[in-house]
Protein backbone atom coordinates (compact mmCIF):
# COMPACT_ATOMS: atom_id res chain seq x y z
CA UNK A 1 0.00 0.00 0.00
CA UNK A 2 1.13 3.55 -0.84
CA UNK A 3 0.33 6.22 1.72
CA UNK A 4 -0.67 9.47 0.01
CA UNK A 5 -0.42 12.62 2.14
CA UNK A 6 -2.50 15.63 1.13
CA UNK A 7 -1.14 18.82 2.70
CA UNK A 8 -4.40 20.53 3.61
CA UNK A 9 -7.46 19.92 5.75
CA UNK A 10 -10.84 18.79 4.50
CA UNK A 11 -13.59 16.51 5.74
CA UNK A 12 -14.44 15.59 2.15
CA UNK A 13 -13.05 12.08 1.72
CA UNK A 14 -13.42 12.22 -2.06
CA UNK A 15 -11.16 15.27 -2.26
CA UNK A 16 -8.60 13.68 0.07
CA UNK A 17 -8.58 10.51 -2.04
CA UNK A 18 -8.38 12.18 -5.47
CA UNK A 19 -4.60 11.94 -6.03
CA UNK A 20 -4.39 8.44 -4.56
CA UNK A 21 -7.17 7.34 -6.92
CA UNK A 22 -5.31 8.87 -9.87
CA UNK A 23 -2.22 6.84 -8.95
CA UNK A 24 -4.30 3.71 -8.32
CA UNK A 25 -5.99 3.97 -11.71
CA UNK A 26 -2.75 4.67 -13.61
CA UNK A 27 -0.44 2.17 -11.94
CA UNK A 28 -2.72 -0.39 -10.30
CA UNK A 29 -1.27 0.40 -6.87
CA UNK A 30 -3.29 0.17 -3.67
CA UNK A 31 -3.33 3.61 -2.05
CA UNK A 32 -4.63 5.10 1.18
CA UNK A 33 -4.92 8.86 1.56
CA UNK A 34 -4.43 11.11 4.55
CA UNK A 35 -4.85 14.84 5.12
CA UNK A 36 -3.30 17.03 7.80
CA UNK A 37 -5.34 18.77 10.54
CA UNK A 38 -6.20 22.44 10.99
CA UNK A 39 -4.87 23.81 7.69
CA UNK A 40 -7.95 24.27 5.47
CA UNK A 41 -5.98 26.63 3.22
CA UNK A 42 -3.09 24.20 2.97
CA UNK A 43 0.43 25.49 2.30
CA UNK A 44 0.62 28.95 0.77
CA UNK A 45 3.63 30.67 2.37
CA UNK A 46 6.74 29.97 4.49
CA UNK A 47 4.84 30.02 7.77
CA UNK A 48 2.12 27.60 6.66
CA UNK A 49 4.84 25.37 5.17
CA UNK A 50 6.69 25.21 8.49
CA UNK A 51 3.46 24.69 10.37
CA UNK A 52 2.58 21.74 8.12
CA UNK A 53 5.88 19.82 8.38
CA UNK A 54 5.33 18.11 11.77
CA UNK A 55 1.75 17.30 10.76
CA UNK A 56 3.02 15.71 7.54
CA UNK A 57 5.56 13.66 9.50
CA UNK A 58 2.79 12.51 11.85
CA UNK A 59 0.55 11.55 8.92
CA UNK A 60 3.41 9.67 7.23
CA UNK A 61 4.12 7.78 10.47
CA UNK A 62 0.43 6.89 10.69
CA UNK A 63 0.53 5.64 7.09
CA UNK A 64 3.54 3.46 7.89
CA UNK A 65 1.74 2.11 10.97
CA UNK A 66 -1.24 1.34 8.74
CA UNK A 67 1.03 -0.77 6.55
CA UNK A 68 2.23 1.66 3.88
CA UNK A 69 5.33 0.37 2.07
CA UNK A 70 6.06 3.85 0.72
CA UNK A 71 4.71 7.35 1.29
CA UNK A 72 3.94 10.01 -1.30
CA UNK A 73 3.72 13.66 -0.21
CA UNK A 74 1.43 15.12 -2.85
CA UNK A 75 2.76 18.68 -3.04
CA UNK A 76 5.31 20.05 -5.50
CA UNK A 77 7.13 21.95 -2.74
CA UNK A 78 8.07 18.61 -1.11
CA UNK A 79 7.02 19.80 2.37
CA UNK A 80 8.23 17.41 5.06
CA UNK A 81 9.85 15.00 2.60
CA UNK A 82 13.31 15.42 4.11
CA UNK A 83 11.93 15.21 7.66
CA UNK A 84 9.88 12.09 6.87
CA UNK A 85 12.95 10.40 5.38
CA UNK A 86 14.79 10.99 8.63
CA UNK A 87 12.25 9.08 10.71
CA UNK A 88 10.82 6.45 8.33
CA UNK A 89 12.57 3.41 6.92
CA UNK A 90 10.26 3.14 3.89
CA UNK A 91 10.74 5.21 0.69
CA UNK A 92 9.37 8.75 0.94
CA UNK A 93 8.48 10.31 -2.41
CA UNK A 94 7.79 14.00 -2.95
CA UNK A 95 5.74 15.26 -5.89
CA UNK A 96 8.32 17.97 -6.62
CA UNK A 97 11.45 15.82 -6.58
CA UNK A 98 9.69 13.01 -8.46
CA UNK A 99 8.60 15.42 -11.19
CA UNK A 100 12.10 16.93 -11.38
CA UNK A 101 13.69 13.47 -11.60
CA UNK A 102 11.33 12.19 -14.30
CA UNK A 103 11.78 15.47 -16.15
CA UNK A 104 15.58 15.09 -16.13
CA UNK A 105 15.20 11.53 -17.42
CA UNK A 106 13.33 12.86 -20.45
CA UNK A 107 15.56 15.76 -21.48
CA UNK A 108 18.33 18.03 -20.22
CA UNK A 109 16.44 21.31 -20.62
CA UNK A 110 13.52 21.23 -18.19
CA UNK A 111 10.85 23.91 -18.31
CA UNK A 112 8.79 24.38 -15.15
CA UNK A 113 5.18 25.52 -15.17
CA UNK A 114 4.40 26.96 -11.76
CA UNK A 115 0.97 28.01 -10.57
CA UNK A 116 2.18 31.33 -9.19
CA UNK A 117 5.59 32.70 -8.32
CA UNK A 118 8.91 31.01 -8.96
CA UNK A 119 9.95 27.35 -8.99
CA UNK A 120 9.86 25.66 -5.54
CA UNK A 121 13.39 25.16 -4.12
CA UNK A 122 12.72 21.39 -3.92
CA UNK A 123 12.47 21.33 -7.71
CA UNK A 124 14.96 24.07 -8.62
CA UNK A 125 17.60 22.52 -6.34
CA UNK A 126 17.40 19.13 -8.06
CA UNK A 127 17.29 20.58 -11.57
CA UNK A 128 20.26 22.90 -11.02
CA UNK A 129 21.54 24.20 -14.35
CA UNK A 130 18.97 22.00 -16.13
CA UNK A 131 16.18 24.38 -15.09
CA UNK A 132 15.93 25.91 -18.58
CA UNK A 133 12.90 28.14 -18.09
CA UNK A 134 10.07 28.81 -15.67
CA UNK A 135 6.67 30.39 -16.15
CA UNK A 136 3.27 30.78 -14.53
CA UNK A 137 -0.10 31.44 -16.18
CA UNK A 138 -0.81 35.16 -16.23
CA UNK A 139 -3.66 36.32 -14.03
CA UNK A 140 -4.00 33.03 -12.19
CA UNK A 141 -4.03 33.12 -8.38
CA UNK A 142 -5.01 29.52 -7.61
CA UNK A 143 -6.15 26.34 -9.35
CA UNK A 144 -9.76 27.50 -9.22
CA UNK A 145 -8.86 30.24 -11.68
CA UNK A 146 -7.78 27.53 -14.13
CA UNK A 147 -11.30 26.14 -14.28
CA UNK A 148 -12.46 29.04 -16.43
CA UNK A 149 -11.52 29.57 -20.07
CA UNK A 150 -9.24 32.55 -19.39
CA UNK A 151 -7.22 30.63 -16.84
CA UNK A 152 -6.86 27.56 -19.01
CA UNK A 153 -5.83 29.72 -21.98
CA UNK A 154 -3.20 31.44 -19.82
CA UNK A 155 -1.79 28.04 -18.77
CA UNK A 156 -1.60 26.86 -22.38
CA UNK A 157 0.09 30.12 -23.41
CA UNK A 158 2.68 29.78 -20.61
CA UNK A 159 3.38 26.16 -21.58
CA UNK A 160 3.81 27.10 -25.24
CA UNK A 161 6.36 29.75 -24.23
CA UNK A 162 8.25 27.18 -22.11
CA UNK A 163 8.28 24.71 -25.01
CA UNK A 164 10.42 27.10 -27.05
CA UNK A 165 13.41 26.60 -24.76
CA UNK A 166 12.72 23.28 -23.01
CA UNK A 167 12.84 19.60 -23.98
CA UNK A 168 10.20 18.68 -21.43
CA UNK A 169 7.76 20.60 -19.21
CA UNK A 170 7.22 19.76 -15.54
CA UNK A 171 3.95 20.85 -13.95
CA UNK A 172 5.09 22.20 -10.59
CA UNK A 173 1.78 22.17 -8.77
CA UNK A 174 -0.33 19.15 -7.88
CA UNK A 175 -3.41 21.30 -8.36
CA UNK A 176 -2.68 20.88 -12.07
CA UNK A 177 -3.12 17.14 -11.53
CA UNK A 178 -6.51 17.68 -9.92
CA UNK A 179 -7.82 19.57 -12.95
CA UNK A 180 -6.18 17.28 -15.53
CA UNK A 181 -4.04 19.98 -17.16
CA UNK A 182 -1.39 17.52 -18.44
CA UNK A 183 -3.87 15.80 -20.73
CA UNK A 184 -4.97 19.13 -22.19
CA UNK A 185 -1.38 20.30 -22.74
CA UNK A 186 -0.32 16.99 -24.33
CA UNK A 187 -2.79 17.55 -27.15
CA UNK A 188 -1.47 21.06 -27.76
CA UNK A 189 2.18 21.50 -26.72
CA UNK A 190 4.95 19.85 -28.73
CA UNK A 191 7.13 18.56 -25.86
CA UNK A 192 6.48 15.87 -23.22
CA UNK A 193 4.53 17.02 -20.16
CA UNK A 194 5.36 15.59 -16.71
CA UNK A 195 2.48 15.69 -14.23
CA UNK A 196 3.71 15.81 -10.61
CA UNK A 197 1.25 13.26 -9.19
CA UNK A 198 1.81 10.90 -12.11
CA UNK A 199 5.59 11.30 -11.62
CA UNK A 200 5.22 10.43 -7.94
CA UNK A 201 3.11 7.44 -8.92
CA UNK A 202 5.76 6.35 -11.41
CA UNK A 203 8.48 6.39 -8.77
CA UNK A 204 6.17 4.72 -6.24
CA UNK A 205 5.35 2.04 -8.79
CA UNK A 206 9.06 1.28 -9.14
CA UNK A 207 9.54 1.27 -5.36
CA UNK A 208 6.49 -0.81 -4.49
CA UNK A 209 5.61 -3.12 -7.32
CA UNK A 210 9.27 -4.03 -7.84
CA UNK A 211 10.08 -4.11 -4.14
CA UNK A 212 13.21 -2.12 -4.83
CA UNK A 213 13.56 -0.48 -1.45
CA UNK B 1 6.30 -0.93 -28.61
CA UNK B 2 9.55 0.19 -26.94
CA UNK B 3 12.69 -0.04 -29.07
CA UNK B 4 15.66 -1.20 -26.97
CA UNK B 5 19.09 -0.41 -28.42
CA UNK B 6 22.05 -2.52 -27.25
CA UNK B 7 25.35 -0.77 -27.95
CA UNK B 8 27.43 -3.74 -29.06
CA UNK B 9 27.42 -6.39 -31.77
CA UNK B 10 26.34 -9.98 -31.36
CA UNK B 11 24.51 -12.54 -33.46
CA UNK B 12 23.05 -14.08 -30.29
CA UNK B 13 19.43 -12.94 -30.28
CA UNK B 14 18.94 -13.98 -26.66
CA UNK B 15 21.74 -11.67 -25.52
CA UNK B 16 20.39 -8.81 -27.62
CA UNK B 17 16.91 -9.30 -26.17
CA UNK B 18 17.94 -9.66 -22.50
CA UNK B 19 17.33 -6.06 -21.35
CA UNK B 20 14.13 -5.75 -23.39
CA UNK B 21 12.85 -8.93 -21.78
CA UNK B 22 13.71 -7.58 -18.33
CA UNK B 23 11.64 -4.47 -19.05
CA UNK B 24 8.83 -6.54 -20.59
CA UNK B 25 8.64 -8.80 -17.56
CA UNK B 26 8.76 -5.93 -15.03
CA UNK B 27 6.41 -3.47 -16.69
CA UNK B 28 4.36 -5.50 -19.16
CA UNK B 29 5.61 -3.41 -22.08
CA UNK B 30 6.07 -4.84 -25.57
CA UNK B 31 9.75 -4.42 -26.50
CA UNK B 32 11.85 -5.04 -29.60
CA UNK B 33 15.63 -5.10 -29.31
CA UNK B 34 18.32 -3.99 -31.71
CA UNK B 35 22.12 -4.14 -31.66
CA UNK B 36 24.61 -2.03 -33.59
CA UNK B 37 26.94 -3.47 -36.27
CA UNK B 38 30.70 -4.06 -36.19
CA UNK B 39 31.37 -3.31 -32.50
CA UNK B 40 31.68 -6.72 -30.81
CA UNK B 41 33.46 -5.09 -27.86
CA UNK B 42 30.81 -2.39 -27.56
CA UNK B 43 31.71 1.00 -26.08
CA UNK B 44 34.83 1.07 -23.93
CA UNK B 45 36.58 4.38 -24.67
CA UNK B 46 36.01 7.77 -26.31
CA UNK B 47 36.76 6.50 -29.80
CA UNK B 48 34.40 3.53 -29.62
CA UNK B 49 31.75 5.84 -28.12
CA UNK B 50 32.00 8.26 -31.06
CA UNK B 51 32.05 5.39 -33.53
CA UNK B 52 28.86 4.00 -32.02
CA UNK B 53 26.78 7.20 -32.06
CA UNK B 54 25.73 7.22 -35.75
CA UNK B 55 25.00 3.48 -35.53
CA UNK B 56 22.79 4.07 -32.49
CA UNK B 57 20.94 6.84 -34.34
CA UNK B 58 20.41 4.49 -37.30
CA UNK B 59 19.13 1.72 -35.01
CA UNK B 60 16.79 4.15 -33.23
CA UNK B 61 15.43 5.36 -36.59
CA UNK B 62 14.86 1.73 -37.60
CA UNK B 63 13.02 1.11 -34.32
CA UNK B 64 10.79 4.13 -34.99
CA UNK B 65 10.11 2.86 -38.53
CA UNK B 66 9.21 -0.51 -37.03
CA UNK B 67 6.59 1.23 -34.90
CA UNK B 68 8.44 2.03 -31.65
CA UNK B 69 6.62 4.70 -29.63
CA UNK B 70 9.75 5.32 -27.53
CA UNK B 71 13.38 4.25 -27.69
CA UNK B 72 15.61 3.13 -24.82
CA UNK B 73 19.40 3.26 -25.25
CA UNK B 74 20.54 0.59 -22.80
CA UNK B 75 23.91 2.02 -21.74
CA UNK B 76 24.65 4.14 -18.68
CA UNK B 77 26.86 6.51 -20.69
CA UNK B 78 23.78 7.59 -22.72
CA UNK B 79 25.63 7.24 -26.05
CA UNK B 80 23.65 8.82 -28.88
CA UNK B 81 20.74 9.86 -26.66
CA UNK B 82 21.16 13.55 -27.46
CA UNK B 83 21.67 12.83 -31.18
CA UNK B 84 18.61 10.55 -31.33
CA UNK B 85 16.48 13.21 -29.66
CA UNK B 86 17.48 15.65 -32.40
CA UNK B 87 16.15 13.44 -35.19
CA UNK B 88 13.26 11.49 -33.61
CA UNK B 89 9.89 12.83 -32.50
CA UNK B 90 9.27 9.98 -30.01
CA UNK B 91 10.72 9.96 -26.46
CA UNK B 92 14.35 8.82 -26.28
CA UNK B 93 15.37 7.41 -22.89
CA UNK B 94 18.96 6.77 -21.83
CA UNK B 95 19.84 4.29 -19.09
CA UNK B 96 22.18 6.80 -17.45
CA UNK B 97 19.85 9.79 -17.35
CA UNK B 98 16.89 7.60 -16.34
CA UNK B 99 18.88 6.14 -13.45
CA UNK B 100 20.06 9.60 -12.38
CA UNK B 101 16.50 10.97 -12.53
CA UNK B 102 14.96 8.11 -10.56
CA UNK B 103 17.84 8.36 -8.09
CA UNK B 104 17.18 12.08 -7.53
CA UNK B 105 13.50 11.31 -7.01
CA UNK B 106 14.43 8.97 -4.15
CA UNK B 107 16.93 11.10 -2.24
CA UNK B 108 19.15 14.16 -2.56
CA UNK B 109 22.46 12.37 -1.88
CA UNK B 110 22.99 9.94 -4.76
CA UNK B 111 25.82 7.40 -4.61
CA UNK B 112 26.97 5.99 -7.93
CA UNK B 113 28.36 2.47 -8.33
CA UNK B 114 30.42 2.40 -11.51
CA UNK B 115 31.90 -0.72 -13.06
CA UNK B 116 35.32 0.85 -13.58
CA UNK B 117 36.55 4.44 -13.61
CA UNK B 118 34.54 7.50 -12.71
CA UNK B 119 30.86 8.38 -13.16
CA UNK B 120 29.80 8.83 -16.82
CA UNK B 121 29.29 12.54 -17.69
CA UNK B 122 25.68 11.76 -18.69
CA UNK B 123 24.99 10.82 -15.06
CA UNK B 124 27.35 13.23 -13.27
CA UNK B 125 26.02 16.16 -15.31
CA UNK B 126 22.41 15.51 -14.30
CA UNK B 127 23.23 14.82 -10.65
CA UNK B 128 25.38 17.92 -10.26
CA UNK B 129 25.97 18.64 -6.57
CA UNK B 130 23.71 15.70 -5.69
CA UNK B 131 26.44 13.25 -6.72
CA UNK B 132 27.34 12.43 -3.12
CA UNK B 133 29.85 9.64 -3.70
CA UNK B 134 31.13 7.32 -6.41
CA UNK B 135 32.86 3.96 -6.25
CA UNK B 136 33.77 0.94 -8.33
CA UNK B 137 34.39 -2.66 -7.20
CA UNK B 138 38.10 -3.18 -6.57
CA UNK B 139 39.83 -5.53 -8.99
CA UNK B 140 36.93 -5.67 -11.43
CA UNK B 141 37.70 -5.00 -15.11
CA UNK B 142 34.37 -5.97 -16.70
CA UNK B 143 31.02 -7.55 -15.79
CA UNK B 144 32.46 -11.03 -16.33
CA UNK B 145 34.66 -10.45 -13.28
CA UNK B 146 31.48 -9.97 -11.23
CA UNK B 147 30.37 -13.52 -11.94
CA UNK B 148 32.94 -14.94 -9.52
CA UNK B 149 32.74 -14.65 -5.75
CA UNK B 150 35.62 -12.16 -5.46
CA UNK B 151 34.01 -9.78 -7.94
CA UNK B 152 30.58 -9.97 -6.33
CA UNK B 153 32.14 -9.40 -2.88
CA UNK B 154 33.98 -6.35 -4.21
CA UNK B 155 30.73 -4.93 -5.61
CA UNK B 156 28.94 -5.45 -2.29
CA UNK B 157 31.82 -3.82 -0.42
CA UNK B 158 31.78 -0.79 -2.74
CA UNK B 159 28.01 -0.45 -2.32
CA UNK B 160 28.29 -0.66 1.47
CA UNK B 161 30.85 2.15 1.40
CA UNK B 162 28.55 4.29 -0.79
CA UNK B 163 25.63 3.67 1.57
CA UNK B 164 27.47 5.51 4.36
CA UNK B 165 27.15 8.86 2.56
CA UNK B 166 24.26 8.35 0.14
CA UNK B 167 20.45 8.15 0.43
CA UNK B 168 20.20 5.98 -2.68
CA UNK B 169 22.64 4.06 -4.88
CA UNK B 170 22.48 4.17 -8.68
CA UNK B 171 24.07 1.29 -10.58
CA UNK B 172 25.90 3.09 -13.40
CA UNK B 173 26.44 0.15 -15.73
CA UNK B 174 23.77 -1.89 -17.51
CA UNK B 175 26.04 -4.91 -17.18
CA UNK B 176 24.93 -4.88 -13.54
CA UNK B 177 21.37 -5.39 -14.82
CA UNK B 178 22.43 -8.40 -16.87
CA UNK B 179 23.88 -10.14 -13.81
CA UNK B 180 21.06 -9.11 -11.45
CA UNK B 181 23.26 -7.18 -9.00
CA UNK B 182 20.43 -4.93 -7.78
CA UNK B 183 18.53 -7.87 -6.30
CA UNK B 184 21.65 -9.06 -4.45
CA UNK B 185 22.41 -5.58 -3.09
CA UNK B 186 18.80 -4.99 -1.99
CA UNK B 187 19.06 -7.90 0.42
CA UNK B 188 22.31 -6.56 1.91
CA UNK B 189 22.63 -2.76 1.59
CA UNK B 190 20.47 -0.46 3.71
CA UNK B 191 19.53 2.13 1.07
CA UNK B 192 17.40 1.86 -2.08
CA UNK B 193 19.20 0.56 -5.18
CA UNK B 194 18.33 1.94 -8.63
CA UNK B 195 19.06 -0.42 -11.51
CA UNK B 196 19.71 1.45 -14.78
CA UNK B 197 17.65 -0.82 -17.05
CA UNK B 198 14.78 -0.90 -14.55
CA UNK B 199 14.97 2.92 -14.32
CA UNK B 200 14.78 3.18 -18.11
CA UNK B 201 11.83 0.81 -18.06
CA UNK B 202 10.13 2.92 -15.39
CA UNK B 203 10.43 6.07 -17.47
CA UNK B 204 9.39 4.19 -20.63
CA UNK B 205 6.39 2.81 -18.78
CA UNK B 206 5.30 6.34 -17.95
CA UNK B 207 5.91 7.52 -21.53
CA UNK B 208 4.24 4.60 -23.27
CA UNK B 209 1.56 3.15 -21.10
CA UNK B 210 0.30 6.62 -20.13
CA UNK B 211 0.83 8.09 -23.61
CA UNK B 212 2.41 11.13 -22.03
CA UNK B 213 4.55 12.21 -24.95
Interface residues (C-beta under 8 A of the other chain):
Chain A: X26 X82 X85 X91 X93 X97 X98 X100 X101 X102 X103 X104 X105 X106 X107 X108 X125 X126 X128 X129 X130 X167 X182 X186 X192 X193 X194 X195 X198 X199 X202 X203 X205 X206 X207 X210 X211 X212 X213
Chain B: X26 X82 X85 X91 X93 X97 X98 X100 X101 X102 X103 X104 X105 X106 X107 X108 X125 X126 X128 X129 X130 X167 X182 X186 X192 X193 X194 X195 X198 X199 X202 X203 X205 X206 X207 X210 X211 X212 X213
